[in-house]
Amino acid sequence: MLCVGNSLSLLVVGRLLQGIAAAVVATVGLALLVDTVGQDNIGQAAGWVSISISIAYLVAPLLGGVVYARSGYYAVYYMAFALIAVDIILRIMLIERKHLKRWEDPVSSPAERARPSPVIQVPSGTVDANPSTSTNRKFHLAPVISLLSSWRLLSAIWCTFAQATILTSWDAVLPLRVATLFGWTSLGAGLIFLPLTIPSFAAPAVGWYSDKKGPRLPVFLGFLLGAPFLILLRLVNHGGTNQIVVLCVLMTFLGVTMTMVITPLLAEFTYVVDAEERRRGPHSFGDRGAYAQAYGLFMTAFAGGMLVGPLWAGLIVTAAGWETMAWTLGLLSAVSAVPAGLITGGYIWEKRQDKETADEEKMDRHQRVDTTPQQ
């Protein structure tokens, strides 16, 4: 529809279908990532996903613009069709982990496979008369509703929305800003996103830290440190080489803070599902878990931020100017640091209580050892 569409209605429907397809692919892909690498390494794996997203975010506009300028409108879609064909081939070749286990398990002989399993007689008195009291019972509410009752997940959704809003706000205003102040062409307007993207190559290291120490510190510092850098963009208000340097430096620091936020947030949705399942009991979200639904919420929050971000920046720049847009985004980042510091990775007051309890138990053990009579 986007390729051959010649009316506004067809283009709108095409973009709608494109958005639905992207949401489905991203949600299933992230759930498949958790199933493949496991919960203990999801942060580092999410870092590699973050790199691929950042590279695509940088390369796609540049590549599309160059191909359009050199070969025309339809050549851009030919390139997209080729990428879709490669994607389909890779999906056909993909072997899910649950199917891979059949190849990894030792193969028994046909006679052993045909042999019936032994029947274990259980005394009638040991059978639980009330199945609802089983610790492995499934939670009756839909997993997505159960997850939305968690303040920790709601905090992750808000932080994802805020991060996507800040990230995509530049799409509407930054190219116009550099064209107005510095007289840059479309190529320069695309390259200005390079300082914002390069720090994302450190995402696997941030994810590794999140796996080892938890996501709270990088997400909190990312939002907290991002606020002054966003506000300082007010200084970019006239042309000149010095202003270009200031803009590039600020965009680089913003790229660092965004990398500190988005990768641990990707992993946080997995951590929340694991924590809720431990609290409610094994298989409380079913045999397949609730990772796909959790990442569906992640994509919903991210898509909401992608919708609000350009509108936020564009409307405020038009109504009140670049300076006001900068400090409002800085305020959004500072406000988001509050739930990130208090709730992300688990409630901070519960962490302190657990630490105090552990310290008290440790002191009790030492006292018992000291008061033990010597033989």
C-alpha positions in Angstrom: 0.0 0.0 0.0 2.8 2.4 0.8 4.6 1.6 -2.4 1.7 1.9 -4.8 -0.7 4.0 -2.8 -1.8 7.2 -4.5 -4.3 8.6 -1.9 -4.1 9.6 1.7 -6.4 6.9 2.9 -4.3 4.1 1.4 -1.1 5.6 2.9 -2.8 5.8 6.4 -4.0 2.2 6.2 -0.6 1.1 5.0 1.2 2.8 7.9 -1.4 1.4 10.3 -0.7 -2.2 9.0 3.0 -1.5 9.1 2.8 -0.4 12.8 0.8 -3.5 13.7 3.3 -5.8 12.0 6.2 -4.0 13.7 4.6 -4.3 17.1 3.9 -8.1 16.6 7.4 -8.8 15.4 9.1 -6.8 18.2 7.0 -8.3 20.9 7.5 -11.9 19.8 11.1 -11.3 19.1 11.8 -10.0 22.6 9.9 -12.9 24.1 11.9 -15.3 22.0 15.1 -13.6 23.2 14.2 -14.3 26.8 13.4 -17.9 25.9 16.7 -18.3 24.2 19.2 -16.7 26.5 17.4 -17.2 29.8 16.5 -14.8 32.5 20.1 -14.5 33.9 21.6 -13.0 30.8 18.7 -11.0 29.4 20.3 -7.7 30.2 23.4 -8.3 28.1 21.3 -9.7 25.3 19.0 -6.7 25.4 22.1 -4.6 25.0 22.8 -6.2 21.6 19.2 -5.6 20.7 19.6 -2.0 21.6 22.7 -1.7 19.4 20.8 -3.1 16.4 17.9 -0.7 17.0 20.2 2.3 17.3 22.1 1.3 14.1 18.8 0.9 12.2 17.6 4.2 13.7 20.7 5.9 12.3 21.2 4.1 9.0 17.6 3.8 7.7 17.0 7.6 7.1 20.4 8.1 5.6 20.2 5.1 3.3 16.6 5.9 2.3 17.5 9.4 1.5 20.6 8.5 -0.6 18.7 5.8 -2.5 15.8 8.1 -3.1 18.0 10.9 -4.4 20.0 8.6 -6.7 17.5 6.0 -7.9 14.0 7.4 -7.2 10.9 6.6 -5.1 10.4 2.9 -6.0 14.0 2.0 -5.4 13.5 2.6 -1.7 10.8 0.0 -1.5 12.8 -2.5 -3.6 15.4 -2.3 -0.8 12.7 -2.8 1.8 11.3 -5.8 0.0 14.8 -7.3 -0.1 15.2 -6.9 3.6 11.7 -8.5 4.2 12.7 -11.5 2.0 15.9 -12.0 4.1 13.9 -11.7 7.3 11.5 -14.4 6.1 14.3 -16.7 5.2 15.9 -16.3 8.6 12.6 -16.9 10.4 12.2 -20.2 8.4 15.7 -21.2 9.5 15.0 -20.3 13.1 14.8 -23.2 15.6 13.1 -22.4 18.9 14.7 -23.6 22.1 11.8 -25.9 22.9 12.4 -27.7 19.6 16.2 -27.7 20.0 15.9 -29.6 23.3 14.7 -32.6 21.3 18.0 -32.7 19.5 20.1 -32.1 22.6 18.5 -34.8 24.7 20.0 -38.3 24.4 17.9 -40.4 22.1 16.6 -43.6 23.7 16.0 -46.8 21.8 12.6 -47.4 20.3 11.9 -50.1 22.9 12.5 -47.6 25.7 10.3 -45.0 24.1 7.5 -47.5 23.6 7.8 -48.7 27.2 5.0 -47.4 29.3 5.8 -45.2 32.3 5.5 -46.9 35.7 2.3 -46.2 37.6 2.9 -44.9 41.1 0.2 -45.8 43.6 -0.5 -42.8 45.9 -2.3 -43.5 49.1 -5.7 -41.9 49.1 -5.0 -40.0 52.3 -2.2 -38.1 50.7 -4.2 -36.6 47.9 -5.1 -33.0 48.3 -8.8 -32.8 48.5 -8.8 -29.1 47.6 -6.9 -28.6 44.4 -7.1 -24.8 44.8 -4.6 -25.0 47.7 -1.8 -26.5 45.4 1.3 -24.3 45.3 1.5 -24.8 41.6 -2.0 -23.6 40.7 -2.3 -21.2 37.9 -3.4 -17.7 38.6 -7.0 -17.2 37.3 -6.7 -13.6 36.1 -5.3 -12.9 32.7 -1.5 -12.5 33.1 -1.5 -9.0 31.6 -4.0 -7.9 34.2 -2.0 -9.5 37.0 1.1 -7.8 35.7 -0.6 -4.4 35.6 -1.4 -4.7 39.3 2.4 -4.5 40.0 3.7 -1.0 40.7 7.1 -2.2 39.6 5.7 -2.9 36.1 3.8 0.3 36.0 7.1 2.1 36.9 8.8 0.3 34.0 6.0 1.3 31.6 6.2 4.9 32.6 10.0 5.0 32.3 9.8 3.4 28.9 7.2 5.9 27.8 9.3 8.8 29.1 12.5 7.4 27.4 10.7 7.0 24.1 9.2 10.5 24.3 12.7 12.0 24.9 14.3 9.9 22.2 11.8 10.6 19.4 11.2 14.2 20.2 14.3 15.1 18.2 12.9 13.7 15.0 10.5 16.7 14.7 12.8 19.6 15.7 16.5 18.8 15.5 16.8 18.6 11.6 14.9 21.9 11.3 17.1 23.4 14.1 20.4 22.6 12.5 19.1 23.7 9.1 18.0 27.1 10.5 21.1 27.8 12.6 23.9 26.2 10.6 22.4 26.0 7.1 22.9 22.2 6.9 21.4 20.0 4.2 19.4 16.8 4.7 22.7 14.9 5.0 23.9 17.0 7.8 20.6 16.9 9.5 20.8 13.1 9.4 24.4 13.0 10.6 23.6 15.1 13.7 21.9 12.0 15.1 25.3 10.2 15.0 26.5 11.5 18.4 23.2 10.4 19.9 23.6 6.9 18.5 27.3 6.0 19.0 27.1 5.6 22.8 24.6 2.8 22.3 27.5 0.5 21.4 28.1 0.3 25.2 24.7 -1.2 25.7 25.9 -4.8 26.2 28.1 -3.6 29.1 25.2 -1.7 30.7 23.1 -4.9 30.3 25.8 -7.0 31.9 25.8 -4.7 34.9 22.0 -4.9 35.0 22.2 -8.7 35.1 24.8 -8.6 37.9 23.7 -5.7 40.1 20.2 -4.9 39.0 18.7 -2.2 36.8 17.9 0.5 39.4 21.2 2.4 39.4 21.8 2.8 35.6 18.1 3.8 35.0 18.1 6.2 37.9 21.4 7.9 36.9 20.4 7.9 33.2 17.2 10.0 33.9 18.9 12.1 36.6 22.0 13.0 34.5 19.9 13.4 31.4 17.9 16.3 32.8 20.7 18.9 33.0 22.0 17.9 29.5 18.5 18.4 28.1 18.1 21.8 29.8 21.6 22.9 28.6 20.4 22.5 25.0 18.9 25.9 25.5 22.4 27.2 24.9 22.3 26.2 21.3 20.6 29.4 20.0 22.8 30.8 17.2 25.1 29.7 14.5 28.9 29.2 14.5 31.4 26.4 15.0 31.4 26.7 18.8 27.6 26.1 18.8 28.1 23.0 16.6 30.6 21.6 19.1 28.3 22.4 22.0 25.4 20.6 20.3 27.4 17.5 19.4 28.9 17.2 22.9 25.4 17.6 24.5 23.9 15.0 22.1 26.8 12.6 22.9 26.1 12.9 26.7 22.4 12.4 26.0 23.2 9.3 24.0 25.1 8.0 27.0 22.3 8.6 29.4 19.7 7.1 27.1 21.8 3.9 26.7 21.9 3.7 30.5 18.1 3.7 30.6 16.8 1.7 27.6 18.8 -1.5 28.0 18.1 -2.1 31.7 14.4 -1.2 31.0 14.2 -3.9 28.4 15.5 -6.4 31.0 13.3 -5.0 33.7 10.2 -6.4 32.1 11.7 -9.9 32.3 12.7 -9.3 35.9 9.2 -8.2 36.8 7.6 -11.4 35.4 10.1 -13.5 37.2 9.5 -11.7 40.5 5.7 -11.9 40.2 5.9 -15.6 39.3 8.1 -16.3 42.4 5.6 -14.4 44.5 2.5 -16.1 43.2 4.0 -19.6 42.8 5.5 -21.6 39.9 3.5 -21.7 36.7 1.1 -19.0 38.0 1.2 -17.4 34.5 0.9 -20.7 32.7 3.4 -23.1 31.3 4.7 -20.5 28.8 5.0 -17.6 31.3 4.0 -14.1 30.5 7.1 -12.7 28.8 5.3 -12.0 25.5 2.5 -10.1 27.2 5.0 -8.1 29.3 6.9 -7.1 26.2 3.6 -6.3 24.5 3.2 -3.7 27.3 6.7 -2.5 26.7 6.0 -2.0 23.0 2.7 -0.2 23.8 4.5 2.2 26.1 7.3 2.7 23.6 4.9 3.3 20.8 3.0 5.8 23.0 6.3 7.7 23.6 7.0 7.7 19.8 3.6 9.2 19.3 3.9 11.9 22.0 7.6 12.8 21.5 7.4 14.5 18.1 4.1 16.1 19.0 5.5 17.4 22.3 8.6 18.9 20.8 7.0 20.2 17.7 4.1 21.9 19.4 6.2 23.5 22.2 8.8 24.8 19.7 6.1 26.3 17.6 4.2 27.8 20.6 7.0 28.8 23.0 10.4 28.2 21.3 13.4 25.8 21.5 14.4 26.9 25.0 11.1 26.0 26.5 11.1 22.6 24.7 14.5 21.8 26.2 13.6 22.5 29.8 10.3 20.7 29.6 12.1 17.5 28.3 14.6 18.0 31.1 11.7 18.2 33.6 10.3 15.0 32.2 13.6 13.2 32.7 14.0 14.5 36.2 10.5 13.4 37.2 11.1 10.0 35.7 14.2 9.5 37.9 11.9 9.4 41.0 10.0 6.1 40.2 13.3 4.7 38.6 15.1 5.2 41.9 12.4 4.1 44.2 10.7 1.2 42.3 12.9 -0.1 39.4 14.5 -3.4 40.3 12.2 -3.8 43.3 11.0 -1.4 46.0 14.0 0.3 47.6 12.5 0.2 51.1 12.1 -3.6 50.7 15.8 -3.9 49.7 16.8 -2.0 52.8 14.6 -4.2 55.0 16.1 -7.3 53.5 19.6 -5.9 54.1 18.8 -5.0 57.7 17.3 -8.5 58.3 20.4 -10.1 56.7 22.7 -8.0 58.9 20.7 -8.9 62.0 20.9 -12.6 61.2 24.6 -12.3 60.6 25.1 -10.5 64.0 23.0 -13.2 65.8 25.2 -15.9 64.2 28.3 -14.2 65.4 26.9 -13.8 68.9 26.0 -17.4 69.1 29.5 -18.4 68.0 31.0 -16.0 70.6 28.8 -17.4 73.5 29.4 -21.0 72.6 31.3 -22.6 75.6 34.7 -23.9 74.7 35.1 -27.6 75.0 
